Amino acid sequence: MSKQLQKLILSKQLEDGKTEVFFSTFGESFNLESKQLVIYPYSLSHNLLKEVLLKMGLKFVLTNEIKKANLIIGFKKHLKQNFKLTSLAKQKNIPIYALNEVNLYQVTKVVQLIHQLIAE
């Protein structure tokens, strides 16, 4: 992953006051281009996430196995408490997107950010 892309994500985080999105840059190997999204939702409604992803027209799979995921989306407070999940994500170079609140607006903002990453 390029340094330019990392800066884009960080500037996106600073612009949006409500949605805190951090992109875990664990390594250069993560690349979403021309891949189907395999998402591990953590403490997040599968139906809510499906609704947003279908509206955005993205190809995706929701999984219950962290090792199969190529990104994790979850509630920030719960992600902070789950050290095993974050350490496994670091080992497998899986980026984590965290939401301060779980609602339609917040999930839509994160999915839009992911969509922008795929488009670049």
Jmol script that loads the backbone (N, CA, C; Angstrom):
load data "model"
ATOM      1  N   MET A   1       0.840  -1.173   0.000  1.00  0.00           N
ATOM      2  CA  MET A   1       0.000   0.000   0.000  1.00  0.00           C
ATOM      3  C   MET A   1       0.882   1.230   0.000  1.00  0.00           C
ATOM      4  N   SER A   2       0.538   2.176  -0.811  1.00  0.00           N
ATOM      5  CA  SER A   2       1.378   3.350  -0.970  1.00  0.00           C
ATOM      6  C   SER A   2       1.204   4.329   0.184  1.00  0.00           C
ATOM      7  N   LYS A   3       2.223   5.157   0.382  1.00  0.00           N
ATOM      8  CA  LYS A   3       2.167   6.197   1.410  1.00  0.00           C
ATOM      9  C   LYS A   3       1.076   7.211   1.102  1.00  0.00           C
ATOM     10  N   GLN A   4       0.844   7.494  -0.195  1.00  0.00           N
ATOM     11  CA  GLN A   4      -0.200   8.434  -0.590  1.00  0.00           C
ATOM     12  C   GLN A   4      -1.557   7.959  -0.116  1.00  0.00           C
ATOM     13  N   LEU A   5      -1.834   6.677  -0.282  1.00  0.00           N
ATOM     14  CA  LEU A   5      -3.103   6.110   0.124  1.00  0.00           C
ATOM     15  C   LEU A   5      -3.277   6.199   1.629  1.00  0.00           C
ATOM     16  N   GLN A   6      -2.209   5.946   2.385  1.00  0.00           N
ATOM     17  CA  GLN A   6      -2.289   6.051   3.836  1.00  0.00           C
ATOM     18  C   GLN A   6      -2.616   7.478   4.256  1.00  0.00           C
ATOM     19  N   LYS A   7      -2.030   8.473   3.589  1.00  0.00           N
ATOM     20  CA  LYS A   7      -2.313   9.870   3.907  1.00  0.00           C
ATOM     21  C   LYS A   7      -3.753  10.223   3.588  1.00  0.00           C
ATOM     22  N   LEU A   8      -4.298   9.676   2.506  1.00  0.00           N
ATOM     23  CA  LEU A   8      -5.676   9.920   2.131  1.00  0.00           C
ATOM     24  C   LEU A   8      -6.618   9.438   3.225  1.00  0.00           C
ATOM     25  N   ILE A   9      -6.360   8.278   3.738  1.00  0.00           N
ATOM     26  CA  ILE A   9      -7.213   7.711   4.776  1.00  0.00           C
ATOM     27  C   ILE A   9      -7.129   8.549   6.044  1.00  0.00           C
ATOM     28  N   LEU A  10      -5.945   8.962   6.424  1.00  0.00           N
ATOM     29  CA  LEU A  10      -5.796   9.770   7.630  1.00  0.00           C
ATOM     30  C   LEU A  10      -6.478  11.118   7.474  1.00  0.00           C
ATOM     31  N   SER A  11      -6.393  11.745   6.293  1.00  0.00           N
ATOM     32  CA  SER A  11      -7.050  13.030   6.091  1.00  0.00           C
ATOM     33  C   SER A  11      -8.562  12.852   6.092  1.00  0.00           C
ATOM     34  N   LYS A  12      -9.039  11.733   5.636  1.00  0.00           N
ATOM     35  CA  LYS A  12     -10.471  11.443   5.665  1.00  0.00           C
ATOM     36  C   LYS A  12     -10.941  11.356   7.111  1.00  0.00           C
ATOM     37  N   GLN A  13     -10.122  10.768   7.956  1.00  0.00           N
ATOM     38  CA  GLN A  13     -10.463  10.639   9.367  1.00  0.00           C
ATOM     39  C   GLN A  13     -10.564  12.017  10.012  1.00  0.00           C
ATOM     40  N   LEU A  14      -9.692  12.943   9.686  1.00  0.00           N
ATOM     41  CA  LEU A  14      -9.684  14.259  10.292  1.00  0.00           C
ATOM     42  C   LEU A  14     -10.859  15.112   9.824  1.00  0.00           C
ATOM     43  N   GLU A  15     -11.291  14.939   8.581  1.00  0.00           N
ATOM     44  CA  GLU A  15     -12.391  15.731   8.044  1.00  0.00           C
ATOM     45  C   GLU A  15     -13.728  15.361   8.654  1.00  0.00           C
ATOM     46  N   ASP A  16     -13.952  14.103   8.975  1.00  0.00           N
ATOM     47  CA  ASP A  16     -15.247  13.641   9.445  1.00  0.00           C
ATOM     48  C   ASP A  16     -15.239  13.569  10.967  1.00  0.00           C
ATOM     49  N   GLY A  17     -15.929  14.473  11.626  1.00  0.00           N
ATOM     50  CA  GLY A  17     -15.915  14.539  13.079  1.00  0.00           C
ATOM     51  C   GLY A  17     -16.651  13.400  13.752  1.00  0.00           C
ATOM     52  N   LYS A  18     -17.737  12.904  13.156  1.00  0.00           N
ATOM     53  CA  LYS A  18     -18.537  11.876  13.804  1.00  0.00           C
ATOM     54  C   LYS A  18     -17.970  10.471  13.642  1.00  0.00           C
ATOM     55  N   THR A  19     -17.548  10.140  12.439  1.00  0.00           N
ATOM     56  CA  THR A  19     -17.071   8.787  12.167  1.00  0.00           C
ATOM     57  C   THR A  19     -15.575   8.731  12.371  1.00  0.00           C
ATOM     58  N   GLU A  20     -15.154   7.962  13.335  1.00  0.00           N
ATOM     59  CA  GLU A  20     -13.713   7.777  13.481  1.00  0.00           C
ATOM     60  C   GLU A  20     -13.353   6.500  12.760  1.00  0.00           C
ATOM     61  N   VAL A  21     -12.627   6.648  11.718  1.00  0.00           N
ATOM     62  CA  VAL A  21     -12.212   5.505  10.915  1.00  0.00           C
ATOM     63  C   VAL A  21     -10.703   5.462  10.973  1.00  0.00           C
ATOM     64  N   PHE A  22     -10.173   4.351  11.431  1.00  0.00           N
ATOM     65  CA  PHE A  22      -8.727   4.232  11.342  1.00  0.00           C
ATOM     66  C   PHE A  22      -8.423   3.041  10.475  1.00  0.00           C
ATOM     67  N   PHE A  23      -7.389   3.173   9.701  1.00  0.00           N
ATOM     68  CA  PHE A  23      -6.983   2.123   8.784  1.00  0.00           C
ATOM     69  C   PHE A  23      -5.680   1.562   9.318  1.00  0.00           C
ATOM     70  N   SER A  24      -5.728   0.329   9.694  1.00  0.00           N
ATOM     71  CA  SER A  24      -4.536  -0.292  10.254  1.00  0.00           C
ATOM     72  C   SER A  24      -3.574  -0.620   9.124  1.00  0.00           C
ATOM     73  N   THR A  25      -2.483   0.076   9.092  1.00  0.00           N
ATOM     74  CA  THR A  25      -1.494  -0.159   8.048  1.00  0.00           C
ATOM     75  C   THR A  25      -0.448  -1.132   8.588  1.00  0.00           C
ATOM     76  N   PHE A  26      -0.804  -2.401   8.577  1.00  0.00           N
ATOM     77  CA  PHE A  26       0.076  -3.412   9.142  1.00  0.00           C
ATOM     78  C   PHE A  26       1.132  -3.867   8.157  1.00  0.00           C
ATOM     79  N   GLY A  27       0.950  -3.558   6.883  1.00  0.00           N
ATOM     80  CA  GLY A  27       1.939  -3.994   5.905  1.00  0.00           C
ATOM     81  C   GLY A  27       1.591  -3.542   4.517  1.00  0.00           C
ATOM     82  N   GLU A  28       2.475  -3.777   3.614  1.00  0.00           N
ATOM     83  CA  GLU A  28       2.295  -3.362   2.235  1.00  0.00           C
ATOM     84  C   GLU A  28       1.485  -4.376   1.438  1.00  0.00           C
ATOM     85  N   SER A  29       1.167  -5.531   2.010  1.00  0.00           N
ATOM     86  CA  SER A  29       0.583  -6.601   1.218  1.00  0.00           C
ATOM     87  C   SER A  29      -0.911  -6.454   0.974  1.00  0.00           C
ATOM     88  N   PHE A  30      -1.618  -5.594   1.699  1.00  0.00           N
ATOM     89  CA  PHE A  30      -3.057  -5.494   1.552  1.00  0.00           C
ATOM     90  C   PHE A  30      -3.408  -4.710   0.301  1.00  0.00           C
ATOM     91  N   ASN A  31      -4.237  -5.299  -0.551  1.00  0.00           N
ATOM     92  CA  ASN A  31      -4.644  -4.643  -1.792  1.00  0.00           C
ATOM     93  C   ASN A  31      -6.063  -5.083  -2.123  1.00  0.00           C
ATOM     94  N   LEU A  32      -6.998  -4.118  -2.228  1.00  0.00           N
ATOM     95  CA  LEU A  32      -8.390  -4.444  -2.496  1.00  0.00           C
ATOM     96  C   LEU A  32      -8.731  -4.467  -3.979  1.00  0.00           C
ATOM     97  N   GLU A  33      -7.826  -4.036  -4.839  1.00  0.00           N
ATOM     98  CA  GLU A  33      -8.133  -3.908  -6.253  1.00  0.00           C
ATOM     99  C   GLU A  33      -8.575  -5.236  -6.847  1.00  0.00           C
ATOM    100  N   SER A  34      -9.703  -5.194  -7.547  1.00  0.00           N
ATOM    101  CA  SER A  34     -10.290  -6.323  -8.262  1.00  0.00           C
ATOM    102  C   SER A  34     -10.484  -7.559  -7.378  1.00  0.00           C
ATOM    103  N   LYS A  35     -10.703  -7.352  -6.106  1.00  0.00           N
ATOM    104  CA  LYS A  35     -10.995  -8.460  -5.213  1.00  0.00           C
ATOM    105  C   LYS A  35     -12.413  -8.325  -4.698  1.00  0.00           C
ATOM    106  N   GLN A  36     -12.994  -9.451  -4.365  1.00  0.00           N
ATOM    107  CA  GLN A  36     -14.278  -9.426  -3.692  1.00  0.00           C
ATOM    108  C   GLN A  36     -14.003  -9.152  -2.223  1.00  0.00           C
ATOM    109  N   LEU A  37     -14.781  -8.267  -1.634  1.00  0.00           N
ATOM    110  CA  LEU A  37     -14.586  -7.948  -0.221  1.00  0.00           C
ATOM    111  C   LEU A  37     -15.051  -9.113   0.639  1.00  0.00           C
ATOM    112  N   VAL A  38     -14.205  -9.562   1.525  1.00  0.00           N
ATOM    113  CA  VAL A  38     -14.579 -10.566   2.513  1.00  0.00           C
ATOM    114  C   VAL A  38     -14.494  -9.850   3.849  1.00  0.00           C
ATOM    115  N   ILE A  39     -15.649  -9.563   4.417  1.00  0.00           N
ATOM    116  CA  ILE A  39     -15.738  -8.692   5.585  1.00  0.00           C
ATOM    117  C   ILE A  39     -16.105  -9.492   6.819  1.00  0.00           C
ATOM    118  N   TYR A  40     -15.359  -9.222   7.895  1.00  0.00           N
ATOM    119  CA  TYR A  40     -15.696  -9.770   9.202  1.00  0.00           C
ATOM    120  C   TYR A  40     -16.323  -8.638  10.018  1.00  0.00           C
ATOM    121  N   PRO A  41     -17.664  -8.658  10.194  1.00  0.00           N
ATOM    122  CA  PRO A  41     -18.284  -7.611  11.009  1.00  0.00           C
ATOM    123  C   PRO A  41     -18.186  -7.974  12.491  1.00  0.00           C
ATOM    124  N   TYR A  42     -17.645  -7.076  13.282  1.00  0.00           N
ATOM    125  CA  TYR A  42     -17.481  -7.329  14.711  1.00  0.00           C
ATOM    126  C   TYR A  42     -18.393  -6.402  15.502  1.00  0.00           C
ATOM    127  N   SER A  43     -19.311  -6.970  16.257  1.00  0.00           N
ATOM    128  CA  SER A  43     -20.326  -6.249  17.045  1.00  0.00           C
ATOM    129  C   SER A  43     -21.090  -5.262  16.164  1.00  0.00           C
ATOM    130  N   LEU A  44     -21.446  -5.747  14.991  1.00  0.00           N
ATOM    131  CA  LEU A  44     -22.143  -4.935  14.000  1.00  0.00           C
ATOM    132  C   LEU A  44     -23.194  -5.820  13.327  1.00  0.00           C
ATOM    133  N   SER A  45     -24.371  -5.290  13.105  1.00  0.00           N
ATOM    134  CA  SER A  45     -25.462  -6.039  12.502  1.00  0.00           C
ATOM    135  C   SER A  45     -25.118  -6.450  11.071  1.00  0.00           C
ATOM    136  N   HIS A  46     -25.249  -7.746  10.792  1.00  0.00           N
ATOM    137  CA  HIS A  46     -25.000  -8.247   9.440  1.00  0.00           C
ATOM    138  C   HIS A  46     -25.995  -7.632   8.460  1.00  0.00           C
ATOM    139  N   ASN A  47     -27.249  -7.506   8.897  1.00  0.00           N
ATOM    140  CA  ASN A  47     -28.280  -6.962   8.009  1.00  0.00           C
ATOM    141  C   ASN A  47     -28.020  -5.493   7.677  1.00  0.00           C
ATOM    142  N   LEU A  48     -27.578  -4.726   8.641  1.00  0.00           N
ATOM    143  CA  LEU A  48     -27.263  -3.322   8.411  1.00  0.00           C
ATOM    144  C   LEU A  48     -26.117  -3.193   7.409  1.00  0.00           C
ATOM    145  N   LEU A  49     -25.094  -3.975   7.602  1.00  0.00           N
ATOM    146  CA  LEU A  49     -23.944  -3.950   6.701  1.00  0.00           C
ATOM    147  C   LEU A  49     -24.332  -4.419   5.297  1.00  0.00           C
ATOM    148  N   LYS A  50     -25.134  -5.477   5.210  1.00  0.00           N
ATOM    149  CA  LYS A  50     -25.601  -5.978   3.906  1.00  0.00           C
ATOM    150  C   LYS A  50     -26.392  -4.901   3.167  1.00  0.00           C
ATOM    151  N   GLU A  51     -27.274  -4.215   3.893  1.00  0.00           N
ATOM    152  CA  GLU A  51     -28.099  -3.180   3.283  1.00  0.00           C
ATOM    153  C   GLU A  51     -27.234  -2.095   2.632  1.00  0.00           C
ATOM    154  N   VAL A  52     -26.236  -1.629   3.348  1.00  0.00           N
ATOM    155  CA  VAL A  52     -25.362  -0.575   2.831  1.00  0.00           C
ATOM    156  C   VAL A  52     -24.528  -1.082   1.657  1.00  0.00           C
ATOM    157  N   LEU A  53     -23.953  -2.252   1.783  1.00  0.00           N
ATOM    158  CA  LEU A  53     -23.109  -2.802   0.719  1.00  0.00           C
ATOM    159  C   LEU A  53     -23.893  -3.060  -0.565  1.00  0.00           C
ATOM    160  N   LEU A  54     -25.129  -3.540  -0.430  1.00  0.00           N
ATOM    161  CA  LEU A  54     -25.955  -3.769  -1.617  1.00  0.00           C
ATOM    162  C   LEU A  54     -26.327  -2.452  -2.293  1.00  0.00           C
ATOM    163  N   LYS A  55     -26.616  -1.418  -1.505  1.00  0.00           N
ATOM    164  CA  LYS A  55     -26.935  -0.107  -2.072  1.00  0.00           C
ATOM    165  C   LYS A  55     -25.740   0.485  -2.812  1.00  0.00           C
ATOM    166  N   MET A  56     -24.539   0.215  -2.329  1.00  0.00           N
ATOM    167  CA  MET A  56     -23.325   0.730  -2.963  1.00  0.00           C
ATOM    168  C   MET A  56     -22.938  -0.101  -4.192  1.00  0.00           C
ATOM    169  N   GLY A  57     -23.515  -1.285  -4.332  1.00  0.00           N
ATOM    170  CA  GLY A  57     -23.237  -2.128  -5.490  1.00  0.00           C
ATOM    171  C   GLY A  57     -21.895  -2.829  -5.430  1.00  0.00           C
ATOM    172  N   LEU A  58     -21.394  -3.101  -4.237  1.00  0.00           N
ATOM    173  CA  LEU A  58     -20.101  -3.766  -4.082  1.00  0.00           C
ATOM    174  C   LEU A  58     -20.280  -5.276  -4.003  1.00  0.00           C
ATOM    175  N   LYS A  59     -19.298  -5.997  -4.537  1.00  0.00           N
ATOM    176  CA  LYS A  59     -19.275  -7.447  -4.384  1.00  0.00           C
ATOM    177  C   LYS A  59     -18.677  -7.741  -3.020  1.00  0.00           C
ATOM    178  N   PHE A  60     -19.367  -8.545  -2.227  1.00  0.00           N
ATOM    179  CA  PHE A  60     -18.892  -8.793  -0.872  1.00  0.00           C
ATOM    180  C   PHE A  60     -19.350 -10.152  -0.366  1.00  0.00           C
ATOM    181  N   VAL A  61     -18.672 -10.603   0.675  1.00  0.00           N
ATOM    182  CA  VAL A  61     -19.052 -11.788   1.426  1.00  0.00           C
ATOM    183  C   VAL A  61     -18.860 -11.434   2.893  1.00  0.00           C
ATOM    184  N   LEU A  62     -19.867 -11.718   3.707  1.00  0.00           N
ATOM    185  CA  LEU A  62     -19.717 -11.543   5.151  1.00  0.00           C
ATOM    186  C   LEU A  62     -19.309 -12.890   5.723  1.00  0.00           C
ATOM    187  N   THR A  63     -18.267 -12.890   6.523  1.00  0.00           N
ATOM    188  CA  THR A  63     -17.748 -14.140   7.059  1.00  0.00           C
ATOM    189  C   THR A  63     -17.730 -14.109   8.583  1.00  0.00           C
ATOM    190  N   ASN A  64     -17.776 -15.287   9.170  1.00  0.00           N
ATOM    191  CA  ASN A  64     -17.645 -15.423  10.620  1.00  0.00           C
ATOM    192  C   ASN A  64     -16.253 -15.902  11.010  1.00  0.00           C
ATOM    193  N   GLU A  65     -15.388 -16.063  10.025  1.00  0.00           N
ATOM    194  CA  GLU A  65     -14.025 -16.519  10.277  1.00  0.00           C
ATOM    195  C   GLU A  65     -13.053 -15.380   9.983  1.00  0.00           C
ATOM    196  N   ILE A  66     -12.363 -14.940  11.008  1.00  0.00           N
ATOM    197  CA  ILE A  66     -11.452 -13.797  10.868  1.00  0.00           C
ATOM    198  C   ILE A  66     -10.340 -14.096   9.867  1.00  0.00           C
ATOM    199  N   LYS A  67      -9.860 -15.309   9.857  1.00  0.00           N
ATOM    200  CA  LYS A  67      -8.739 -15.664   8.987  1.00  0.00           C
ATOM    201  C   LYS A  67      -9.085 -15.556   7.501  1.00  0.00           C
ATOM    202  N   LYS A  68     -10.359 -15.677   7.152  1.00  0.00           N
ATOM    203  CA  LYS A  68     -10.776 -15.575   5.754  1.00  0.00           C
ATOM    204  C   LYS A  68     -11.035 -14.136   5.330  1.00  0.00           C
ATOM    205  N   ALA A  69     -11.170 -13.232   6.277  1.00  0.00           N
ATOM    206  CA  ALA A  69     -11.531 -11.842   5.983  1.00  0.00           C
ATOM    207  C   ALA A  69     -10.363 -11.068   5.401  1.00  0.00           C
ATOM    208  N   ASN A  70     -10.680 -10.081   4.521  1.00  0.00           N
ATOM    209  CA  ASN A  70      -9.635  -9.169   4.084  1.00  0.00           C
ATOM    210  C   ASN A  70      -9.847  -7.773   4.663  1.00  0.00           C
ATOM    211  N   LEU A  71     -10.889  -7.609   5.494  1.00  0.00           N
ATOM    212  CA  LEU A  71     -11.037  -6.408   6.317  1.00  0.00           C
ATOM    213  C   LEU A  71     -12.034  -6.671   7.431  1.00  0.00           C
ATOM    214  N   ILE A  72     -11.902  -5.883   8.507  1.00  0.00           N
ATOM    215  CA  ILE A  72     -12.770  -6.002   9.678  1.00  0.00           C
ATOM    216  C   ILE A  72     -13.442  -4.660   9.901  1.00  0.00           C
ATOM    217  N   ILE A  73     -14.757  -4.689  10.107  1.00  0.00           N
ATOM    218  CA  ILE A  73     -15.501  -3.484  10.451  1.00  0.00           C
ATOM    219  C   ILE A  73     -16.183  -3.758  11.786  1.00  0.00           C
ATOM    220  N   GLY A  74     -15.994  -2.845  12.756  1.00  0.00           N
ATOM    221  CA  GLY A  74     -16.599  -3.087  14.051  1.00  0.00           C
ATOM    222  C   GLY A  74     -16.802  -1.841  14.880  1.00  0.00           C
ATOM    223  N   PHE A  75     -17.422  -2.048  16.023  1.00  0.00           N
ATOM    224  CA  PHE A  75     -17.688  -0.998  16.996  1.00  0.00           C
ATOM    225  C   PHE A  75     -16.419  -0.735  17.795  1.00  0.00           C
ATOM    226  N   LYS A  76     -15.998   0.524  17.838  1.00  0.00           N
ATOM    227  CA  LYS A  76     -14.706   0.897  18.403  1.00  0.00           C
ATOM    228  C   LYS A  76     -14.516   0.408  19.842  1.00  0.00           C
ATOM    229  N   LYS A  77     -15.514   0.612  20.691  1.00  0.00           N
ATOM    230  CA  LYS A  77     -15.385   0.219  22.100  1.00  0.00           C
ATOM    231  C   LYS A  77     -15.144  -1.277  22.248  1.00  0.00           C
ATOM    232  N   HIS A  78     -15.815  -2.066  21.431  1.00  0.00           N
ATOM    233  CA  HIS A  78     -15.638  -3.518  21.513  1.00  0.00           C
ATOM    234  C   HIS A  78     -14.312  -3.967  20.909  1.00  0.00           C
ATOM    235  N   LEU A  79     -13.879  -3.289  19.853  1.00  0.00           N
ATOM    236  CA  LEU A  79     -12.587  -3.633  19.245  1.00  0.00           C
ATOM    237  C   LEU A  79     -11.438  -3.371  20.214  1.00  0.00           C
ATOM    238  N   LYS A  80     -11.525  -2.272  20.966  1.00  0.00           N
ATOM    239  CA  LYS A  80     -10.473  -1.958  21.940  1.00  0.00           C
ATOM    240  C   LYS A  80     -10.355  -3.038  23.008  1.00  0.00           C
ATOM    241  N   GLN A  81     -11.479  -3.647  23.362  1.00  0.00           N
ATOM    242  CA  GLN A  81     -11.490  -4.648  24.429  1.00  0.00           C
ATOM    243  C   GLN A  81     -11.038  -6.028  23.965  1.00  0.00           C
ATOM    244  N   ASN A  82     -11.059  -6.267  22.659  1.00  0.00           N
ATOM    245  CA  ASN A  82     -10.715  -7.583  22.141  1.00  0.00           C
ATOM    246  C   ASN A  82      -9.283  -7.588  21.613  1.00  0.00           C
ATOM    247  N   PHE A  83      -8.348  -7.834  22.498  1.00  0.00           N
ATOM    248  CA  PHE A  83      -6.933  -7.836  22.142  1.00  0.00           C
ATOM    249  C   PHE A  83      -6.594  -8.973  21.176  1.00  0.00           C
ATOM    250  N   LYS A  84      -7.235 -10.127  21.349  1.00  0.00           N
ATOM    251  CA  LYS A  84      -6.960 -11.265  20.467  1.00  0.00           C
ATOM    252  C   LYS A  84      -7.317 -10.951  19.018  1.00  0.00           C
ATOM    253  N   LEU A  85      -8.440 -10.290  18.833  1.00  0.00           N
ATOM    254  CA  LEU A  85      -8.862  -9.932  17.481  1.00  0.00           C
ATOM    255  C   LEU A  85      -7.876  -8.964  16.833  1.00  0.00           C
ATOM    256  N   THR A  86      -7.488  -7.928  17.570  1.00  0.00           N
ATOM    257  CA  THR A  86      -6.565  -6.942  16.997  1.00  0.00           C
ATOM    258  C   THR A  86      -5.183  -7.540  16.741  1.00  0.00           C
ATOM    259  N   SER A  87      -4.727  -8.412  17.622  1.00  0.00           N
ATOM    260  CA  SER A  87      -3.412  -9.025  17.398  1.00  0.00           C
ATOM    261  C   SER A  87      -3.451  -9.998  16.219  1.00  0.00           C
ATOM    262  N   LEU A  88      -4.552 -10.723  16.048  1.00  0.00           N
ATOM    263  CA  LEU A  88      -4.692 -11.621  14.899  1.00  0.00           C
ATOM    264  C   LEU A  88      -4.742 -10.807  13.604  1.00  0.00           C
ATOM    265  N   ALA A  89      -5.428  -9.669  13.653  1.00  0.00           N
ATOM    266  CA  ALA A  89      -5.489  -8.791  12.474  1.00  0.00           C
ATOM    267  C   ALA A  89      -4.090  -8.288  12.117  1.00  0.00           C
ATOM    268  N   LYS A  90      -3.282  -7.967  13.111  1.00  0.00           N
ATOM    269  CA  LYS A  90      -1.915  -7.530  12.845  1.00  0.00           C
ATOM    270  C   LYS A  90      -1.095  -8.652  12.211  1.00  0.00           C
ATOM    271  N   GLN A  91      -1.245  -9.859  12.732  1.00  0.00           N
ATOM    272  CA  GLN A  91      -0.497 -10.996  12.203  1.00  0.00           C
ATOM    273  C   GLN A  91      -0.868 -11.281  10.746  1.00  0.00           C
ATOM    274  N   LYS A  92      -2.143 -11.180  10.425  1.00  0.00           N
ATOM    275  CA  LYS A  92      -2.636 -11.529   9.087  1.00  0.00           C
ATOM    276  C   LYS A  92      -2.703 -10.332   8.139  1.00  0.00           C
ATOM    277  N   ASN A  93      -2.243  -9.146   8.592  1.00  0.00           N
ATOM    278  CA  ASN A  93      -2.289  -7.911   7.786  1.00  0.00           C
ATOM    279  C   ASN A  93      -3.703  -7.566   7.333  1.00  0.00           C
ATOM    280  N   ILE A  94      -4.656  -7.663   8.259  1.00  0.00           N
ATOM    281  CA  ILE A  94      -6.053  -7.344   7.970  1.00  0.00           C
ATOM    282  C   ILE A  94      -6.343  -5.953   8.526  1.00  0.00           C
ATOM    283  N   PRO A  95      -6.782  -5.021   7.667  1.00  0.00           N
ATOM    284  CA  PRO A  95      -7.103  -3.672   8.159  1.00  0.00           C
ATOM    285  C   PRO A  95      -8.392  -3.669   8.975  1.00  0.00           C
ATOM    286  N   ILE A  96      -8.458  -2.763   9.939  1.00  0.00           N
ATOM    287  CA  ILE A  96      -9.615  -2.644  10.816  1.00  0.00           C
ATOM    288  C   ILE A  96     -10.224  -1.256  10.643  1.00  0.00           C
ATOM    289  N   TYR A  97     -11.538  -1.226  10.443  1.00  0.00           N
ATOM    290  CA  TYR A  97     -12.282   0.025  10.394  1.00  0.00           C
ATOM    291  C   TYR A  97     -13.170   0.066  11.633  1.00  0.00           C
ATOM    292  N   ALA A  98     -13.073   1.148  12.416  1.00  0.00           N
ATOM    293  CA  ALA A  98     -13.809   1.245  13.661  1.00  0.00           C
ATOM    294  C   ALA A  98     -14.849   2.358  13.585  1.00  0.00           C
ATOM    295  N   LEU A  99     -16.002   2.098  14.168  1.00  0.00           N
ATOM    296  CA  LEU A  99     -17.087   3.074  14.204  1.00  0.00           C
ATOM    297  C   LEU A  99     -17.318   3.511  15.647  1.00  0.00           C
ATOM    298  N   ASN A 100     -17.518   4.815  15.853  1.00  0.00           N
ATOM    299  CA  ASN A 100     -17.855   5.307  17.192  1.00  0.00           C
ATOM    300  C   ASN A 100     -19.275   4.933  17.564  1.00  0.00           C
ATOM    301  N   GLU A 101     -20.172   4.989  16.600  1.00  0.00           N
ATOM    302  CA  GLU A 101     -21.570   4.632  16.801  1.00  0.00           C
ATOM    303  C   GLU A 101     -21.972   3.677  15.690  1.00  0.00           C
ATOM    304  N   VAL A 102     -22.873   2.770  15.998  1.00  0.00           N
ATOM    305  CA  VAL A 102     -23.347   1.845  14.976  1.00  0.00           C
ATOM    306  C   VAL A 102     -24.718   2.326  14.515  1.00  0.00           C
ATOM    307  N   ASN A 103     -24.729   2.962  13.356  1.00  0.00           N
ATOM    308  CA  ASN A 103     -25.980   3.384  12.728  1.00  0.00           C
ATOM    309  C   ASN A 103     -25.778   3.429  11.222  1.00  0.00           C
ATOM    310  N   LEU A 104     -26.854   3.657  10.504  1.00  0.00           N
ATOM    311  CA  LEU A 104     -26.807   3.621   9.047  1.00  0.00           C
ATOM    312  C   LEU A 104     -25.821   4.640   8.477  1.00  0.00           C
ATOM    313  N   TYR A 105     -25.818   5.844   9.017  1.00  0.00           N
ATOM    314  CA  TYR A 105     -24.929   6.893   8.530  1.00  0.00           C
ATOM    315  C   TYR A 105     -23.464   6.502   8.690  1.00  0.00           C
ATOM    316  N   GLN A 106     -23.097   6.020   9.872  1.00  0.00           N
ATOM    317  CA  GLN A 106     -21.709   5.660  10.155  1.00  0.00           C
ATOM    318  C   GLN A 106     -21.237   4.528   9.239  1.00  0.00           C
ATOM    319  N   VAL A 107     -22.059   3.508   9.084  1.00  0.00           N
ATOM    320  CA  VAL A 107     -21.692   2.365   8.247  1.00  0.00           C
ATOM    321  C   VAL A 107     -21.561   2.811   6.788  1.00  0.00           C
ATOM    322  N   THR A 108     -22.455   3.684   6.348  1.00  0.00           N
ATOM    323  CA  THR A 108     -22.395   4.192   4.978  1.00  0.00           C
ATOM    324  C   THR A 108     -21.097   4.948   4.730  1.00  0.00           C
ATOM    325  N   LYS A 109     -20.673   5.778   5.680  1.00  0.00           N
ATOM    326  CA  LYS A 109     -19.424   6.532   5.534  1.00  0.00           C
ATOM    327  C   LYS A 109     -18.226   5.593   5.411  1.00  0.00           C
ATOM    328  N   VAL A 110     -18.190   4.553   6.203  1.00  0.00           N
ATOM    329  CA  VAL A 110     -17.075   3.597   6.141  1.00  0.00           C
ATOM    330  C   VAL A 110     -17.083   2.855   4.810  1.00  0.00           C
ATOM    331  N   VAL A 111     -18.250   2.432   4.366  1.00  0.00           N
ATOM    332  CA  VAL A 111     -18.341   1.708   3.098  1.00  0.00           C
ATOM    333  C   VAL A 111     -17.958   2.627   1.937  1.00  0.00           C
ATOM    334  N   GLN A 112     -18.327   3.906   2.002  1.00  0.00           N
ATOM    335  CA  GLN A 112     -17.915   4.861   0.968  1.00  0.00           C
ATOM    336  C   GLN A 112     -16.394   4.995   0.933  1.00  0.00           C
ATOM    337  N   LEU A 113     -15.766   5.028   2.095  1.00  0.00           N
ATOM    338  CA  LEU A 113     -14.311   5.096   2.164  1.00  0.00           C
ATOM    339  C   LEU A 113     -13.686   3.850   1.533  1.00  0.00           C
ATOM    340  N   ILE A 114     -14.226   2.700   1.847  1.00  0.00           N
ATOM    341  CA  ILE A 114     -13.721   1.444   1.272  1.00  0.00           C
ATOM    342  C   ILE A 114     -13.919   1.458  -0.245  1.00  0.00           C
ATOM    343  N   HIS A 115     -15.050   1.943  -0.690  1.00  0.00           N
ATOM    344  CA  HIS A 115     -15.343   2.034  -2.127  1.00  0.00           C
ATOM    345  C   HIS A 115     -14.341   2.943  -2.823  1.00  0.00           C
ATOM    346  N   GLN A 116     -13.977   4.051  -2.188  1.00  0.00           N
ATOM    347  CA  GLN A 116     -12.972   4.948  -2.748  1.00  0.00           C
ATOM    348  C   GLN A 116     -11.617   4.256  -2.863  1.00  0.00           C
ATOM    349  N   LEU A 117     -11.292   3.444  -1.874  1.00  0.00           N
ATOM    350  CA  LEU A 117     -10.017   2.717  -1.907  1.00  0.00           C
ATOM    351  C   LEU A 117      -9.983   1.718  -3.061  1.00  0.00           C
ATOM    352  N   ILE A 118     -11.105   1.082  -3.318  1.00  0.00           N
ATOM    353  CA  ILE A 118     -11.174   0.113  -4.409  1.00  0.00           C
ATOM    354  C   ILE A 118     -11.062   0.824  -5.751  1.00  0.00           C
ATOM    355  N   ALA A 119     -11.700   1.981  -5.862  1.00  0.00           N
ATOM    356  CA  ALA A 119     -11.725   2.716  -7.122  1.00  0.00           C
ATOM    357  C   ALA A 119     -10.350   3.250  -7.520  1.00  0.00           C
ATOM    358  N   GLU A 120      -9.483   3.519  -6.552  1.00  0.00           N
ATOM    359  CA  GLU A 120      -8.162   4.091  -6.857  1.00  0.00           C
ATOM    360  C   GLU A 120      -7.182   3.083  -7.385  1.00  0.00           C
TER     361      GLU A 120
END
end "model"
wireframe off; spacefill off
backbone 0.3
color backbone group
